[in-house]
Amino acid sequence: MTATPYATMATVRAISGISTSELSDDEMSGILSLAVGLFNSEVNIEIGTGMQEFEEMEPDDDNSAIWWTKHYPIVDSDGDGAITSADISCYDAPRREGPTSIDVSAVTDPKIGKVTLAAANNGPVYASYSYSILPIDSQTFISCFVFYCAYLCWDRLLALAESVSMGNMSVTRRNYFKDRYDQMKSKMMGSMSFSMVNSNIRMDSDSDYFDDPDAEEG
């Protein structure tokens, strides 16, 4: 794996400073593959995910093979480290009507809920999938992932040589990127929490309750 859904191996090498003589491309590829699944699981657990079952999708105006989920971003629900057609199930009817599954070609853009079916479909189309509850600042998210990869890669190197001997002294090597990952993750969580508060304020201010002087609490 020379590229992940979030960053390339070259980016991870540039940030971590790890050369191919320290970790080969094959070794780093294995770490990156593991990192995607672990990172998705850890972040999804902390930011929270929602699940929709048999939600009616929105059709695309120009292409009948393209349909849109009402909630997004779509997340990796099967833990394989990638967001693919396996992370969403589509049907031709709601559950109560005994639906037949519809083949999905790809989750074309999980960030905005864009899904491409295997064939044109005039609908309706219903979908079951998981999505991120909180909005994600993509650049902060990507930076957090890169530091996570650098942290795992350095953990591998430090495990091979946890200390360095200097004469009669032995110096323990510290994984600096663990600290950088924790800092970036805190920043990411903070920005997402702020976005959610603002979103809730906007939702409250748009409520009909504030426009109706006769509204009463139910």
C-alpha positions as CSV (number, residue, x, y, z in Angstrom):
1,M,0.0,0.0,0.0
2,T,1.8,3.1,-1.2
3,A,-1.3,5.3,-0.7
4,T,-4.1,5.2,1.9
5,P,-7.5,6.9,1.7
6,Y,-6.0,9.8,3.6
7,A,-2.3,10.1,2.7
8,T,0.5,8.6,0.7
9,M,3.6,6.7,1.9
10,A,5.8,9.5,0.6
11,T,3.9,12.0,2.9
12,V,4.4,9.7,5.9
13,R,8.1,9.3,5.1
14,A,8.5,13.1,4.7
15,I,6.9,13.8,8.1
16,S,8.4,10.9,10.0
17,G,11.9,11.2,8.5
18,I,12.1,7.4,8.2
19,S,14.1,6.3,5.2
20,T,13.8,3.0,3.2
21,S,17.0,1.8,4.9
22,E,15.2,2.0,8.2
23,L,11.9,0.7,7.1
24,S,11.4,-0.8,3.6
25,D,8.5,0.1,1.5
26,D,7.0,-3.4,2.1
27,E,7.4,-2.9,5.9
28,M,5.9,0.6,5.9
29,S,3.1,-0.6,3.5
30,G,2.1,-3.2,6.1
31,I,2.0,-0.6,8.9
32,L,-0.1,1.8,6.8
33,S,-2.6,-0.9,6.0
34,L,-2.9,-1.6,9.7
35,A,-3.0,2.1,10.5
36,V,-6.1,2.9,8.4
37,G,-8.3,0.3,10.2
38,L,-7.0,1.2,13.6
39,F,-7.3,4.9,13.0
40,N,-10.9,4.6,11.6
41,S,-11.9,2.5,14.6
42,E,-10.3,4.8,17.2
43,V,-11.6,8.0,15.7
44,N,-15.1,6.6,14.9
45,I,-15.5,5.4,18.5
46,E,-14.4,8.8,19.9
47,I,-16.3,11.1,17.6
48,G,-19.3,8.8,17.4
49,T,-21.1,7.3,14.5
50,G,-24.8,7.0,13.5
51,M,-26.5,4.2,11.6
52,Q,-29.2,4.5,9.0
53,E,-31.3,1.5,7.9
54,F,-33.4,1.6,4.8
55,E,-33.2,5.3,4.5
56,E,-34.6,6.6,1.2
57,M,-31.8,8.1,-0.9
58,E,-31.8,11.3,-3.0
59,P,-31.6,10.8,-6.8
60,D,-28.9,12.7,-8.8
61,D,-30.3,15.3,-11.3
62,D,-28.2,14.1,-14.2
63,N,-27.2,10.5,-13.7
64,S,-29.7,7.8,-12.6
65,A,-26.9,5.5,-11.5
66,I,-25.8,8.1,-8.9
67,W,-27.7,8.4,-5.6
68,W,-27.0,10.4,-2.5
69,T,-27.3,9.6,1.2
70,K,-29.0,12.1,3.5
71,H,-26.3,11.7,6.1
72,Y,-22.5,11.9,5.6
73,P,-19.6,11.4,5.7
74,I,-20.1,7.7,5.2
75,V,-17.6,5.7,7.3
76,D,-15.7,2.4,7.1
77,S,-18.2,0.1,8.9
78,D,-16.6,-3.2,8.2
79,G,-13.1,-2.2,9.5
80,D,-11.1,-3.2,6.4
81,G,-9.4,0.2,6.2
82,A,-11.3,1.5,3.2
83,I,-14.7,3.0,2.4
84,T,-16.0,0.8,-0.4
85,S,-19.3,-0.6,-1.8
86,A,-19.1,-3.1,1.1
87,D,-19.9,-0.3,3.6
88,I,-23.3,0.4,2.2
89,S,-26.3,-1.8,1.3
90,C,-28.9,-0.6,-1.2
91,Y,-32.4,-1.9,-1.7
92,D,-35.5,-1.3,-4.0
93,A,-38.0,-1.0,-1.1
94,P,-38.2,-0.4,2.6
95,R,-37.7,-3.4,5.0
96,R,-41.5,-3.9,5.6
97,E,-42.1,-4.5,1.9
98,G,-39.6,-7.3,1.5
99,P,-36.8,-5.5,-0.5
100,T,-34.5,-6.9,-3.1
101,S,-30.8,-5.7,-2.9
102,I,-29.4,-3.4,-5.5
103,D,-25.7,-3.8,-6.5
104,V,-23.5,-0.9,-5.6
105,S,-20.5,-0.1,-7.9
106,A,-18.7,2.3,-5.5
107,V,-19.0,4.8,-2.7
108,T,-17.8,7.5,-5.1
109,D,-17.4,10.2,-2.5
110,P,-18.0,9.2,1.1
111,K,-17.4,12.8,2.4
112,I,-20.6,14.0,0.7
113,G,-22.6,10.8,0.5
114,K,-22.3,10.1,-3.2
115,V,-22.9,6.5,-4.2
116,T,-22.8,5.0,-7.7
117,L,-24.9,1.9,-8.4
118,A,-23.9,-0.9,-10.7
119,A,-26.6,0.1,-13.2
120,A,-29.0,3.0,-13.8
121,N,-32.0,2.9,-11.5
122,N,-35.2,5.1,-11.6
123,G,-35.8,4.4,-7.9
124,P,-36.8,4.6,-5.3
125,V,-33.5,3.4,-3.7
126,Y,-33.1,2.8,0.1
127,A,-29.7,2.5,1.9
128,S,-28.3,1.1,5.1
129,Y,-24.9,2.5,6.2
130,S,-23.0,4.2,9.0
131,Y,-21.9,7.8,9.0
132,S,-19.9,10.2,11.2
133,I,-22.1,12.2,13.6
134,L,-19.7,15.1,13.9
135,P,-18.3,17.1,10.9
136,I,-14.6,16.6,10.2
137,D,-12.1,19.3,9.2
138,S,-10.4,17.3,6.4
139,Q,-7.0,18.9,6.7
140,T,-6.8,18.4,10.5
141,F,-8.1,14.9,10.0
142,I,-5.4,14.0,7.5
143,S,-2.7,15.6,9.6
144,C,-3.8,13.6,12.6
145,F,-3.7,10.4,10.5
146,V,-0.2,11.2,9.2
147,F,1.1,11.7,12.7
148,Y,-0.6,8.4,13.7
149,C,1.2,6.6,10.9
150,A,4.5,8.2,11.9
151,Y,3.9,7.2,15.5
152,L,3.3,3.5,14.5
153,C,6.3,3.5,12.2
154,W,8.6,4.9,14.9
155,D,7.1,2.4,17.4
156,R,8.3,-0.3,15.1
157,L,11.8,1.1,14.9
158,L,12.0,1.8,18.7
159,A,10.8,-1.8,19.4
160,L,13.8,-2.9,17.4
161,A,16.2,-0.7,19.4
162,E,14.4,0.8,22.5
163,S,17.7,2.2,23.9
164,V,21.0,3.5,22.6
165,S,24.2,2.8,24.4
166,M,26.6,5.7,24.8
167,G,29.7,4.4,26.6
168,N,28.6,3.5,30.1
169,M,25.2,5.2,29.6
170,S,22.0,3.9,28.0
171,V,19.6,6.4,26.6
172,T,15.9,5.5,26.1
173,R,14.5,6.7,22.8
174,R,11.2,8.5,23.1
175,N,8.5,8.4,20.4
176,Y,8.0,12.1,19.7
177,F,5.2,11.3,17.2
178,K,3.0,9.8,19.9
179,D,2.9,13.2,21.5
180,R,2.2,15.0,18.2
181,Y,-0.6,12.5,17.4
182,D,-2.2,13.1,20.8
183,Q,-2.0,16.9,20.3
184,M,-3.4,16.8,16.8
185,K,-6.2,14.4,17.9
186,S,-7.2,16.8,20.7
187,K,-7.2,19.7,18.2
188,M,-9.4,17.6,15.8
189,M,-11.8,16.7,18.6
190,G,-12.0,20.3,19.7
191,S,-12.7,21.6,16.2
192,M,-15.4,19.0,15.7
193,S,-17.1,19.7,19.0
194,F,-17.1,23.4,18.2
195,S,-18.7,22.7,14.8
196,M,-21.3,20.5,16.4
197,V,-22.2,23.3,18.9
198,N,-22.5,25.8,16.1
199,S,-24.6,23.4,14.1
200,N,-27.0,22.8,17.1
201,I,-27.3,26.6,17.6
202,R,-28.2,27.0,13.9
203,M,-30.8,24.2,14.2
204,D,-32.3,25.8,17.3
205,S,-32.5,29.2,15.7
206,D,-34.2,27.8,12.6
207,S,-36.8,26.0,14.6
208,D,-40.4,27.0,14.1
209,Y,-40.7,27.3,17.9
210,F,-38.9,30.6,17.8
211,D,-41.2,31.9,15.1
212,D,-44.4,31.0,16.8
213,P,-45.4,33.3,19.7
214,D,-48.0,30.8,20.8
215,A,-45.6,27.8,20.9
216,E,-45.7,25.9,24.2
217,E,-43.5,23.2,25.6
218,G,-45.0,19.8,24.9
